[in-house]
Amino acid sequence: MLDSDKYKKELNHFLGNAHNILLICHVNPDGDAIGSMIAFGDYLQRSGKKVNMISPNHLQEFIKWMDGVDDIMIYTKRRKHCDEIINSSDLIIMLDFNQSNRLGEAEKTVMKTNIPKIIIDHHLDSGSFHDLLISDPLKCSTSEIVYELVTSLNGGEYHTDRFAEAIYVGIITDTGNFEHGNFTGTTFRIMAELLDKGIDKEKIFNKVFNNFEESRLRLMGYALYEKMVILPECRASYIVLTKEELDRYGYSKGDTEGFVNMPLSLKDVDFSSIIIEKENYVKFSFRSKGEFPVNSFAQKYFGGGGHYNAAGGDYYDSLENAVKYFLESLKNFRVCEE
């Protein structure tokens, strides 16, 4: 359980001395990163604070419809302007990450400042670059934490349409609409309150999960039919997609979202990976069900991390060597039948 009263006192100390607040999320932001940032920004603005929001790089298509997205500056598009905003802030609040390299190109500027920094997050293994850490790995999303913090800071329920929608998006995206994650009864009580306030759940679901191009569905079919490999001796599956294959299907950022979860529907598979060739590296996403700690696997072999059942990492070599290394690592990490 998040100790909201404890954090309320500490947060009020920092917020009381701040008038120009920067909210910043992680590189390649997902729905939880953007949702928690918009929601907290809405509350702070209505509390009389000047608020700026920065994403280290581009936003995925499935979240561009959200109210508040137009207020988010993209660092890679306006580097000089964003650097000026970072340096002129008197408080930096970082949402949905706890390692400084997740700031992407903005890391250098943010880390050089002496501005007080707060992390609000739900991942394990936090770095030490903060003045205040608000984290609970047992929460399903950073948006859930933001909801509880704002309720405490407000002295009771806080509601605007923008806030409610942002929290709702954050929770459903980080749980795959409640297919995975650390959601609890508290999570559903929050969702019930949002629904009681009139959230349009059908609209949000369709915008988030049913808003892709035809090419994405064809890529999914190709990935599952042609590229999915099952390793029955390891109770595992993996999918490898090359740059050429992605180009062939007109790949757009976010099109492979969710692919990694699909093999877990097989009764004899409890670990799944999707391996994607990038320009200068290979990206790995890992998912599991049951007792396979993919965050430990990602951290040990791929310099990554994440949640117990959802994590990722990178490998800087050729795709062929990356796949070979992945298979060796898997067999070293868990006992596979001969």
C-alpha positions in Angstrom: 0.0 0.0 0.0 1.4 3.4 -1.0 1.9 5.6 2.1 0.1 8.6 0.6 0.1 10.6 3.8 3.9 10.3 4.1 4.5 11.3 0.5 1.9 14.1 0.8 4.1 15.9 3.4 7.3 15.4 1.4 5.7 16.4 -1.9 4.2 19.5 -0.4 7.6 20.5 0.8 9.0 20.5 -2.8 5.8 21.8 -4.4 5.6 24.6 -2.0 8.9 25.9 -3.1 8.3 25.4 -6.8 6.4 27.6 -9.3 7.9 26.4 -12.6 7.6 22.6 -12.7 8.8 20.3 -15.4 7.3 16.9 -15.9 9.3 14.5 -18.1 8.7 10.9 -19.0 10.9 8.1 -20.5 12.1 7.6 -24.1 9.5 5.8 -26.3 6.7 6.7 -23.9 3.8 4.3 -23.5 0.3 5.0 -22.4 1.2 4.9 -18.7 4.1 7.4 -19.1 1.9 9.9 -21.0 -1.2 9.2 -18.9 0.5 9.8 -15.6 2.3 12.9 -16.9 -0.9 14.5 -18.3 -2.9 13.6 -15.2 -0.4 15.1 -12.7 0.2 18.1 -15.0 -3.5 18.8 -15.0 -3.7 18.8 -11.2 -0.6 21.0 -10.8 -1.8 23.5 -13.3 -5.2 23.8 -11.6 -3.3 24.3 -8.3 -1.7 27.4 -9.7 1.6 26.0 -10.9 3.3 26.7 -14.2 3.8 23.3 -15.8 5.8 22.2 -18.8 5.8 18.6 -20.1 8.5 17.0 -22.2 8.8 13.6 -23.9 12.3 12.6 -24.9 11.2 11.5 -28.3 8.1 11.0 -30.5 4.7 9.8 -29.3 3.1 6.6 -30.5 0.0 7.0 -32.7 -2.4 5.3 -30.3 -2.0 8.0 -27.7 -1.9 11.1 -29.9 -5.7 11.6 -29.5 -5.5 12.2 -25.8 -6.6 15.6 -24.3 -3.3 17.3 -23.2 -1.0 15.6 -25.7 -0.7 18.9 -27.7 1.0 20.4 -24.6 3.8 17.9 -24.6 7.1 19.1 -26.2 9.2 16.5 -28.1 12.8 16.9 -27.1 14.3 15.5 -30.3 12.2 18.1 -32.3 13.0 21.1 -30.2 16.3 20.4 -28.4 17.4 24.0 -27.7 14.0 25.1 -26.5 13.6 22.0 -24.3 17.1 22.6 -22.8 16.0 26.1 -21.9 12.9 24.9 -20.3 14.8 22.2 -18.3 17.3 24.7 -17.1 14.7 27.3 -16.1 12.6 24.9 -14.1 12.7 24.9 -10.3 11.5 21.4 -9.9 11.7 18.3 -12.2 9.3 15.5 -11.8 10.2 12.3 -13.7 7.4 9.8 -14.3 7.3 6.1 -15.1 11.1 5.4 -15.0 13.9 5.2 -12.5 17.1 5.0 -14.6 18.6 8.2 -16.0 19.4 6.6 -19.4 15.7 6.4 -20.0 15.7 10.1 -20.6 17.3 9.5 -24.0 19.0 12.6 -25.4 17.5 14.7 -22.6 19.6 12.9 -20.0 22.7 15.1 -20.3 20.8 18.3 -19.7 18.6 17.0 -16.9 21.5 15.4 -15.1 23.7 18.5 -15.2 21.2 20.6 -13.4 21.1 21.1 -9.6 17.3 21.4 -9.7 15.5 19.2 -7.2 14.3 16.0 -8.8 11.4 13.7 -7.9 10.8 10.3 -9.3 7.2 8.8 -9.4 7.4 5.2 -10.6 6.5 1.6 -10.1 9.6 -0.2 -11.4 12.2 -2.1 -9.4 15.9 -1.2 -9.0 15.8 2.6 -8.8 18.8 4.7 -9.6 20.1 7.4 -7.1 19.6 10.6 -9.1 16.6 11.9 -7.2 15.9 14.0 -4.2 12.6 12.2 -3.6 11.6 8.8 -4.7 7.9 7.8 -4.7 7.7 4.2 -5.9 5.7 1.1 -5.4 6.5 -1.9 -7.6 3.3 -3.6 -6.4 1.2 -1.0 -8.2 0.1 -1.9 -11.8 1.1 1.5 -13.2 2.5 4.9 -12.4 -0.9 6.3 -13.2 -2.4 4.4 -10.2 0.2 6.0 -8.0 -0.5 9.5 -9.4 -4.2 9.0 -8.8 -3.5 8.1 -5.1 -1.0 11.0 -4.7 -3.4 13.6 -6.2 -6.3 12.4 -4.1 -4.1 12.8 -1.0 -2.7 16.2 -2.0 -6.2 17.4 -2.9 -7.6 16.3 0.5 -10.1 14.1 -1.3 -11.3 13.1 -4.7 -10.0 15.2 -7.6 -11.8 15.2 -11.0 -11.5 16.7 -14.4 -12.3 15.0 -17.7 -8.6 15.2 -18.7 -7.4 13.8 -15.4 -9.8 10.9 -15.4 -9.1 10.0 -19.1 -5.4 10.1 -18.6 -5.5 7.9 -15.5 -7.8 5.4 -17.3 -5.5 5.2 -20.3 -2.4 4.7 -18.1 -3.9 1.8 -16.2 -5.4 -0.1 -19.2 -2.3 0.2 -21.3 0.1 -1.0 -18.6 -2.1 -3.9 -17.8 -3.0 -4.8 -21.4 -6.6 -4.1 -20.4 -6.1 -6.3 -17.3 -4.5 -9.2 -19.0 -1.3 -8.8 -16.9 0.3 -6.7 -14.2 0.0 -6.1 -10.5 -3.6 -4.9 -10.5 -5.5 -5.3 -7.3 -8.8 -4.5 -5.7 -7.6 -0.9 -5.3 -7.0 -0.7 -9.0 -10.5 -1.7 -9.8 -11.9 0.7 -7.2 -10.1 3.5 -8.9 -11.5 2.3 -12.3 -15.0 2.2 -10.8 -14.7 5.8 -9.6 -13.6 6.9 -13.1 -16.5 5.0 -14.7 -18.9 6.5 -12.2 -17.6 10.0 -13.3 -18.6 9.2 -16.9 -15.5 8.0 -18.6 -16.3 6.8 -22.1 -14.7 3.4 -21.9 -15.7 2.2 -25.3 -14.2 5.3 -27.0 -10.9 5.0 -25.0 -10.6 1.2 -25.7 -11.1 1.7 -29.4 -8.7 4.6 -29.6 -6.0 2.6 -27.7 -6.5 -1.0 -28.9 -8.5 -0.8 -32.2 -6.8 2.1 -34.0 -4.2 0.4 -36.2 -3.7 0.3 -39.9 -4.3 -2.8 -42.1 -0.5 -3.3 -42.5 -0.2 -3.9 -38.7 -2.7 -6.8 -38.8 -0.9 -8.3 -41.8 2.5 -8.0 -40.0 1.0 -9.7 -37.0 -0.2 -12.6 -39.1 3.2 -12.9 -40.7 5.0 -12.8 -37.4 2.8 -15.5 -35.9 2.6 -17.8 -38.9 6.0 -17.5 -40.4 8.3 -16.3 -37.6 7.2 -17.7 -34.3 9.5 -20.3 -33.0 8.5 -22.6 -30.2 11.1 -24.1 -27.9 9.1 -26.9 -26.1 12.2 -28.0 -24.1 12.4 -24.5 -22.6 8.6 -23.8 -22.5 9.5 -20.7 -24.5 8.8 -18.9 -27.7 10.5 -16.2 -29.7 9.8 -14.1 -32.8 12.5 -12.4 -34.8 11.7 -9.5 -37.2 14.3 -7.9 -39.5 14.3 -4.4 -40.7 13.6 -5.6 -44.2 10.5 -7.5 -43.0 9.2 -4.5 -41.1 9.7 -2.3 -44.1 7.9 -4.8 -46.3 4.8 -4.4 -44.1 4.9 -0.7 -43.8 5.9 -0.7 -40.2 5.1 2.3 -38.0 6.3 2.9 -34.5 4.1 0.8 -32.1 2.9 -1.7 -34.7 4.5 -4.6 -32.9 2.9 -3.6 -29.5 1.4 -6.7 -28.0 2.9 -9.3 -30.3 5.2 -10.6 -27.6 2.2 -11.5 -25.4 0.5 -13.8 -28.0 2.6 -17.0 -27.6 1.8 -17.0 -23.9 -1.7 -18.1 -24.8 -0.2 -21.5 -25.5 -0.6 -23.9 -22.6 3.0 -25.1 -22.7 4.7 -21.7 -23.1 5.4 -19.5 -20.1 8.2 -17.3 -21.6 8.0 -15.2 -24.8 10.3 -12.8 -26.6 10.1 -10.6 -29.6 13.4 -9.7 -31.2 13.5 -6.7 -33.5 16.3 -5.4 -35.6 16.9 -1.7 -35.3 19.4 0.6 -37.0 22.4 0.1 -34.7 21.2 -2.5 -32.2 18.7 -5.3 -31.6 15.7 -4.7 -29.3 14.4 -7.4 -27.0 11.0 -7.5 -25.3 10.2 -10.3 -22.8 7.0 -11.5 -21.3 6.2 -14.4 -19.0 3.4 -16.0 -17.0 3.8 -17.7 -13.6 7.2 -17.8 -12.0 9.6 -16.8 -14.8 11.3 -13.4 -13.7 11.9 -11.7 -17.0 13.2 -8.6 -15.3 16.1 -10.6 -13.8 16.7 -12.2 -17.2 16.7 -8.8 -18.9 19.0 -7.2 -16.4 21.5 -10.1 -16.3 22.0 -10.6 -20.0 20.7 -7.5 -21.8 21.3 -4.5 -19.6 17.6 -4.0 -19.2 14.9 -4.4 -16.7 11.2 -3.9 -16.0 8.6 -5.9 -14.2 8.6 -9.5 -13.0 6.5 -10.6 -16.0 7.3 -7.8 -18.5 10.7 -6.5 -19.3 13.1 -5.7 -22.1 16.6 -4.9 -23.1 19.0 -4.2 -26.0 22.0 -6.0 -27.6 24.6 -4.1 -29.7 25.7 -6.6 -32.3 24.3 -8.2 -35.5 20.9 -9.7 -35.5 22.3 -13.2 -36.0 24.7 -12.9 -33.1 21.9 -11.4 -30.9 19.6 -14.4 -31.5 22.5 -16.8 -30.8 23.3 -15.0 -27.6 19.6 -14.9 -26.6 19.3 -18.7 -27.0 22.5 -19.3 -25.0 21.4 -17.0 -22.3 17.9 -18.6 -22.0 19.4 -22.0 -21.6 21.9 -20.7 -19.0 19.1 -18.9 -17.1 16.6 -21.7 -16.8 16.7 -25.5 -16.9 15.6 -26.7 -20.3 14.8 -30.3 -20.9 17.1 -32.3 -23.2 
